[in-house]
Amino acid sequence: MEEHHRMIREAVRGFAAGEVAPRAVALDASCEFPLDLFGKMAELGFLGIPIPEELGGAGMDTLAYVIAVEELARVDGSLALGLAAHTSLGTYPIYAFGTEEQRRRWVPRLASGKGIAAFALTEPDAGSDAQGTRTTAVQDGDGWLVNGTKFYCTNGTHASTIVFTAVTGTAPGGKKEISAFVVEKGTPGLKYGAKEVKLGMRSSDTRVLHFEDMRLPAGNLLGGPESRGAGFKKFMLTLDGGRISVGAISVGLAQGALDRAVPYSRQREAFGQAIGDLGGISARLADMAVDVHAARLMVYDAALRKDRGLPFAKQASMAKLFASEAGMRATDSAIQVLGGYGFTREYEVERMYRDAKLCEIGEGTSEIQRLVIARSLSKEFGS
């Protein structure tokens, strides 16, 4: 780990402890999206950590960004999710796949925090099977006419810029031709449906989006005319990076649970000794520590591979799978260690448990990750 990695960890940890932690319980209870905290993160340069300085970002790497997400999730999974959706899902595809004009038009505003980004892929009938997309974009003069519905759009209400997929025709072989687009807040035809009421990540903004005869100029086709039909591939590559982010959120939640369980186990006494000295409790704490350490190493490995230009899709799926399931184990164990207190809001581990569940579902379920990993192994072994 290099000096800038330690610096970003200290900076985000200080912000999380001073600004986020005191409000985390109340934000969860109110389901309120903390727009002011996003503003403070923008001022501190957290919204463009892996984006080059010439495009308004901090010019750091994926590992630095992952560390920031982890530290936020250590105190509040919802805010970490908002940062991840903004950076790896909303801003990244424009930076990675956009034309030079598109990068200059949108990325500096997003990386500097003057705007918030979102990513809209999932639909009522297209979740794990993203090729089931039914949203359509039909050429209309020199632009596009878009109709459809997107579910579970994180940051959807407050996003100034949203990237999404739509069917633009039929590809060779009869499959759907799926392209990627960018839409700005305030575009006629962009309408907002219900705000989702969720088990966890309750203060993150999750919204249904409706596109009703929404007209977009030709310049909003991500990557330009030559990228028509490449939207599905672009978004799958985006999700590879996003899975590293979800792994980082899981690590943060697991670490946060451990942070609360260990001190409690040293202070709470039963049968004349600290409960942390009892075999059943000490074993749980040890397993939690092992899970946190292993998950962190897997997430960092995937991030480093991405930074070094190495293939990382399999490693991202492995990290996301292991870390998300480790996060569930760790938060569950923390509740058990705290006993009745763990079941109450005041002690926070019940919130971390609820937040951790999303990480086994979002950006590809655990079942999908196992499928991705198995297919990768088949290719490696030539079968």
C-alpha positions in Angstrom: 0.0 0.0 0.0 1.4 3.4 -1.0 1.3 6.7 0.8 -1.7 8.1 -1.1 -3.6 5.0 0.0 -2.9 5.6 3.6 -3.8 9.3 3.2 -7.2 8.6 1.6 -7.9 6.0 4.3 -7.2 8.6 7.1 -9.1 11.3 5.3 -12.2 9.3 4.7 -12.1 7.6 8.2 -11.9 11.1 9.8 -14.9 12.3 7.7 -16.9 9.2 8.5 -16.2 9.4 12.2 -16.9 13.1 12.5 -19.7 13.7 10.0 -21.4 10.4 9.2 -21.3 8.2 12.2 -23.3 10.6 14.5 -26.2 10.7 11.9 -26.2 7.1 10.7 -28.9 5.7 13.0 -31.2 8.7 12.4 -30.7 8.6 8.6 -31.6 4.9 8.5 -34.7 5.6 10.6 -35.9 8.5 8.4 -34.8 6.9 5.1 -33.5 10.3 4.2 -30.9 10.8 1.5 -28.1 12.9 3.0 -27.5 15.4 0.1 -25.5 17.6 2.4 -23.0 14.8 3.1 -22.6 14.3 -0.6 -21.8 18.0 -0.8 -19.1 17.6 1.8 -17.6 14.6 0.1 -17.4 16.7 -3.1 -15.6 19.4 -1.2 -13.1 16.8 0.1 -12.6 15.4 -3.4 -14.1 12.0 -2.7 -16.5 11.9 -5.6 -13.8 11.7 -8.3 -11.0 9.6 -6.6 -10.1 7.4 -9.6 -10.8 10.0 -12.3 -7.8 11.8 -13.8 -7.1 15.4 -12.6 -7.5 16.8 -16.1 -11.1 15.7 -16.0 -11.8 17.1 -12.5 -10.9 14.1 -10.4 -8.3 13.3 -7.8 -6.1 11.3 -10.2 -5.8 8.3 -7.8 -6.3 4.6 -8.6 -9.0 2.0 -8.1 -7.5 0.8 -4.8 -7.7 4.3 -3.3 -11.3 4.5 -4.3 -12.1 1.1 -2.9 -10.4 2.1 0.4 -12.7 5.1 0.6 -15.8 3.0 0.0 -14.7 0.5 2.7 -14.2 3.3 5.3 -17.6 4.8 4.6 -19.3 1.5 4.8 -17.6 0.9 8.2 -20.0 3.4 9.7 -22.8 3.7 7.0 -23.5 1.3 4.2 -26.0 3.6 2.6 -23.6 6.5 2.0 -21.0 4.1 0.7 -23.5 2.7 -1.7 -24.3 6.2 -3.0 -20.6 6.9 -3.5 -20.1 3.6 -5.3 -23.1 4.1 -7.6 -21.9 7.6 -8.5 -18.3 6.6 -9.2 -18.1 3.1 -10.5 -21.5 2.8 -12.1 -22.5 6.3 -13.2 -19.3 8.2 -13.9 -17.0 5.4 -14.9 -18.8 4.3 -18.1 -18.8 7.8 -19.5 -15.1 8.1 -18.7 -14.2 4.7 -20.1 -16.5 4.4 -23.1 -17.6 7.9 -23.9 -16.3 10.0 -26.8 -13.9 12.7 -26.1 -16.7 15.3 -26.3 -18.8 13.2 -23.9 -16.0 12.9 -21.4 -15.4 16.7 -21.5 -19.1 17.4 -21.3 -20.1 15.2 -18.3 -17.1 13.8 -16.4 -15.6 17.0 -14.9 -19.0 18.0 -13.4 -19.5 14.6 -11.9 -15.9 14.0 -10.7 -15.9 17.4 -9.0 -19.2 16.7 -7.3 -21.1 19.5 -9.0 -23.4 16.7 -10.2 -24.4 13.2 -9.1 -24.3 10.2 -11.4 -26.6 7.1 -11.6 -26.8 3.9 -13.5 -30.1 2.3 -14.8 -29.9 -1.2 -16.0 -32.5 -3.4 -14.1 -36.1 -3.5 -15.4 -39.3 -5.3 -14.2 -38.4 -8.3 -16.4 -34.6 -7.9 -16.6 -32.6 -8.4 -13.5 -29.9 -11.1 -13.6 -30.8 -11.6 -17.2 -29.9 -8.0 -18.3 -30.4 -9.0 -22.0 -34.1 -9.1 -21.2 -34.1 -5.3 -21.5 -37.4 -4.0 -23.0 -36.7 -0.3 -22.9 -36.5 0.9 -26.5 -34.7 3.8 -28.2 -36.0 4.5 -31.8 -34.2 6.8 -34.1 -36.3 9.9 -34.6 -34.9 12.5 -36.9 -31.4 13.4 -35.7 -32.1 11.9 -32.2 -33.7 9.1 -30.3 -37.2 8.5 -28.8 -37.0 6.4 -25.6 -39.7 4.5 -23.8 -39.4 2.1 -20.9 -39.0 1.6 -17.2 -35.9 1.1 -15.0 -36.0 -0.3 -11.5 -33.7 0.1 -8.5 -31.8 3.1 -9.7 -29.5 4.2 -6.9 -29.1 8.0 -6.6 -32.0 8.2 -9.2 -33.9 11.1 -7.7 -30.9 13.4 -7.2 -28.7 12.3 -10.2 -27.9 15.1 -12.6 -26.7 12.4 -15.1 -28.0 8.9 -15.6 -26.5 6.2 -17.9 -28.9 3.5 -19.1 -29.4 0.8 -21.7 -32.1 0.5 -24.3 -32.9 -1.8 -27.3 -32.0 0.0 -30.5 -32.8 -2.7 -33.0 -32.0 -6.4 -33.8 -28.4 -7.6 -34.0 -27.2 -10.3 -36.4 -28.5 -13.7 -35.3 -31.8 -12.2 -34.1 -30.6 -11.0 -30.7 -31.5 -7.6 -29.3 -29.2 -4.8 -30.2 -28.6 -3.0 -26.9 -27.0 0.4 -26.8 -26.1 2.7 -23.9 -27.2 6.3 -23.5 -26.8 9.3 -21.2 -29.8 11.4 -20.0 -29.7 14.6 -17.9 -32.1 15.5 -15.1 -34.9 17.7 -16.4 -35.1 16.1 -19.8 -38.8 16.0 -20.9 -40.2 12.5 -20.6 -37.9 11.5 -17.7 -40.3 10.8 -14.9 -39.8 9.4 -11.4 -41.8 6.6 -9.9 -41.9 5.4 -6.4 -39.0 5.6 -4.0 -38.4 2.0 -2.9 -38.9 1.1 0.8 -36.1 -1.3 1.6 -35.0 -3.7 4.2 -31.5 -2.1 4.4 -29.5 0.7 2.8 -32.5 2.7 3.7 -31.0 6.2 3.4 -29.7 5.5 -0.1 -31.9 6.8 -2.8 -33.5 4.0 -4.8 -36.0 5.1 -7.4 -38.1 3.7 -10.3 -37.5 5.7 -13.5 -40.0 6.0 -16.4 -39.0 7.1 -19.9 -42.1 8.3 -21.7 -41.5 9.5 -25.2 -38.2 10.9 -23.9 -36.2 12.6 -26.7 -32.5 12.5 -26.7 -30.1 14.1 -29.1 -27.7 11.9 -31.2 -24.8 13.0 -29.0 -26.3 11.2 -26.0 -25.6 7.8 -27.5 -22.6 6.7 -25.3 -19.5 6.2 -27.4 -21.0 7.8 -30.5 -22.6 6.2 -33.6 -19.9 3.5 -33.9 -20.8 2.2 -30.4 -24.4 1.5 -31.3 -25.2 -2.1 -30.2 -22.3 -2.2 -27.7 -24.3 -1.1 -24.7 -24.7 -4.5 -23.1 -20.9 -5.2 -23.3 -20.1 -1.8 -21.9 -22.4 -2.3 -19.0 -21.1 -5.8 -18.2 -17.6 -4.3 -18.1 -18.9 -1.6 -15.9 -20.4 -4.2 -13.5 -17.1 -6.0 -13.3 -15.7 -2.8 -11.6 -18.9 -2.3 -9.7 -18.6 -5.7 -8.1 -15.3 -4.6 -6.6 -17.1 -1.7 -5.0 -19.8 -4.0 -3.5 -17.0 -6.2 -2.1 -15.5 -3.1 -0.5 -18.9 -2.2 1.0 -19.1 -5.7 2.4 -15.7 -5.5 3.9 -16.6 -2.2 5.6 -19.8 -3.5 7.0 -18.0 -6.6 8.3 -15.2 -4.5 9.9 -17.8 -2.2 11.4 -19.5 -5.2 13.0 -16.2 -6.4 14.4 -15.4 -2.9 15.7 -18.5 -3.1 17.8 -18.4 -6.8 18.8 -14.9 -6.9 20.2 -15.1 -4.0 22.7 -18.5 -5.3 23.8 -17.1 -8.7 24.4 -14.4 -7.3 26.6 -16.8 -5.2 28.7 -19.7 -7.5 29.1 -19.3 -10.1 31.8 -21.0 -13.4 32.5 -20.1 -16.2 34.9 -17.5 -14.0 36.4 -15.5 -13.3 33.3 -15.6 -11.2 30.1 -17.8 -13.0 27.5 -15.0 -12.6 25.0 -13.1 -15.2 27.0 -15.9 -17.8 26.6 -15.3 -20.4 24.0 -18.4 -19.8 21.9 -18.0 -16.0 21.7 -14.2 -16.1 21.2 -14.6 -18.5 18.3 -17.2 -16.2 16.7 -14.9 -13.2 17.0 -12.0 -15.2 15.5 -14.1 -16.2 12.5 -15.2 -12.7 12.0 -11.6 -11.4 12.0 -10.6 -14.1 9.5 -13.5 -13.3 7.2 -12.7 -9.5 7.3 -9.1 -10.1 6.5 -9.6 -12.6 3.7 -12.4 -10.5 2.1 -10.3 -7.3 2.2 -7.3 -9.1 0.5 -9.6 -10.4 -2.2 -11.2 -7.0 -2.9 -7.8 -5.3 -2.9 -6.4 -7.9 -5.3 -9.2 -7.3 -7.8 -8.7 -3.6 -7.5 -4.9 -3.9 -8.1 -5.5 -6.1 -11.1 -7.8 -3.5 -12.6 -5.2 -0.8 -11.9 -2.5 -2.8 -13.6 -4.6 -3.5 -16.7 -4.8 -7.2 -16.0 -8.0 -9.3 -16.5 -10.0 -8.9 -13.4 -13.6 -10.0 -14.1 -13.2 -13.4 -12.4 -11.4 -11.9 -9.4 -14.1 -9.2 -9.1 -16.8 -11.9 -9.0 -14.8 -13.9 -6.5 -14.2 -10.9 -4.3 -17.8 -9.8 -4.4 -19.1 -13.3 -3.7 -16.8 -14.0 -0.8 -17.0 -10.6 0.8 -20.7 -10.3 0.6 -21.3 -13.6 2.2 -18.5 -12.9 4.8 -20.3 -9.6 5.5 -23.5 -11.5 6.3 -21.7 -13.9 8.5 -19.9 -11.2 10.4 -22.9 -9.0 11.0 -25.0 -12.0 12.1 -22.2 -13.0 14.5 -22.0 -9.4 15.9 -25.7 -9.5 16.7 -25.2 -12.9 18.4 -22.3 -11.5 20.4 -24.3 -8.5 21.6 -27.3 -10.6 22.3 -30.4 -8.6 23.0 -28.5 -5.3 22.6 -27.6 -6.5 19.1 -31.3 -6.7 18.2 -31.8 -3.0 19.0 -31.1 0.0 16.8 -28.9 1.8 19.3 -26.1 -0.7 18.9 -26.1 -0.5 15.1 -25.1 -4.0 14.2 -28.7 -4.8 13.2 -28.5 -2.0 10.6 -25.3 -3.4 9.3 -26.9 -6.9 9.0 -29.8 -5.4 7.0 -27.4 -3.4 4.8 -25.1 -6.4 4.2 -28.0 -8.4 2.6 -28.1 -6.1 -0.4 -24.5 -7.0 -1.2 -25.5 -10.6 -1.9 -28.1 -9.3 -4.4 -27.0 -6.1 -6.1 -24.7 -6.0 -9.2 -25.2 -9.7 -9.6 -26.5 -12.2 -7.1 -24.3 -14.8 -5.4 -25.7 -17.3 -7.8 -24.7 -15.2 -10.8 -21.2 -14.8 -9.3 -20.8 -18.5 -9.0 -21.9 -18.9 -12.6 -19.4 -16.3 -13.8 -16.6 -17.9 -11.9 -17.5 -21.4 -13.1 -17.6 -20.3 -16.7 -14.3 -18.5 -16.3 -12.8 -21.8 -15.0 -14.2 -23.7 -18.0 -12.5 -21.3 -20.4 -9.2 -21.5 -18.5 -9.2 -25.3 -18.6 -10.3 -25.4 -22.3 -13.7 -27.0 -21.9 
